[in-house]
Every structure is written in C-alpha cells, then in structure tokens.
Amino acid sequence: MSAIEQYLIDTYRASQHGDPMPPPPGRDDLAVVRAARAYEQFRAVLDGRPGRHPWRAALRRLTARS
C-alpha cells in the first residue's frame, strides 16, 4: 500500500469518527531534514568541531585545490 492510499484510508476513517484529519504525506519532510542538520551541527559544536554545514566545507576544499 502506498503512502497516498494509506492517507486516503486514514482521512476516510477520521471523517467517519469525527477525528481531526491526518497531515498529508511528505508535508513535514523538509522540517525533519532541517532539524536533523541543526542537531548534527549542535553535536559538532559540543564535540569541539566547527558547526558549519558539511557541504559548504567540502565545496570550499574542492575550490581551494583548483
């Protein structure tokens, strides 16, 4: 069963029981990724490493070699 099918079933059940509608699939995906990134940056600072974004540091290293 796909996420859309499950969402439709949950929406139908919620409407039948008078419960609040569930959030659509994928609505909070970007927020979860941002929170995970912020947590990793926080852990890096606690470990004594720079809390910068790892992709920016990798791009900086690549451009410095050229």
Summary of the structure (lengths in Angstrom):
residues: 66
radius of gyration: 20.3
end to end distance: 48.9
largest distance: 62.8
contacts: 118
relative contact order: 0.08
helix: 68%
strand: 0%
